[in-house]
Amino acid sequence: MSFEEIRYIAIVYASSIIPILILIKYRYELPKWVPAIYLGSFIVCALGWEIWFTYGLIDGESVIERRSEVLNQWIPLHINWIVNSLADAGTVCLGGLWLIWVMGNKKNYIFDNWRWSSFFILTIWCIGQNIFVELFLYYDQLSEGKNLSWAPLIPTGNIFNPVLFEINGRSLMFQTQLPWIILSPILYLTVIKLTKKFD
């Protein structure tokens, strides 16, 4: 097993498990909408693209065809979409909302109404982490020439999937940025709606 594979496995499991532990530890201190956003984000990410990418359902290759045998053993096919969706929901979605809260001086009213500054922070976080993941973590699975499935939150599929840019031979594709471009405003609007409902 290479250092890159160990790093990959550690990051995947840590980013999916640590948010759950944080949610459990601070369950009495968090706003009431947090569990609903976490569960909803998990479902949207799973059904929006993670299941499709894992199994290569429509015009795509399954994850076991796109990565090494070691990774397939440590993150089995039927577990892959679960841990990735947990990481998306916890580390990315809740992490982005936490970032908005911190940058809003830790005031809960920051979620009462649409604020463009908060939306831009959330969007930059979601897309920025995805760029990092694609270039430095999943680069061998998501690179040019690896066919990812069409998915509901990637309506263009492989039909329109230009390379946005390359760094050190690693390519950043349009297809894998699209879910976070679509999901960011939906996530933010949902939080605002749930904040008003629970308050």
Buried (B, 14 or more C-beta within 10 A) or exposed (E): EEEBBEEBBEBBBEBBBBBEEBBEEEEEEBBEBBEBBBEBBBEBBBBBBBBBBBBBEEEBBBBBEBBBEBBBEBBEEEBBBBBBBBBBBBBBBBBBBBBBBEEBEEEEEBBEEEBEEBBEBBBEBBBEBBBEBBBBBBBBBBBEEBBBBBBEBBEEBBEEBEEBEEEEEBBBBBBBBBBBBBBBEBBBEBBBEBBEEEE
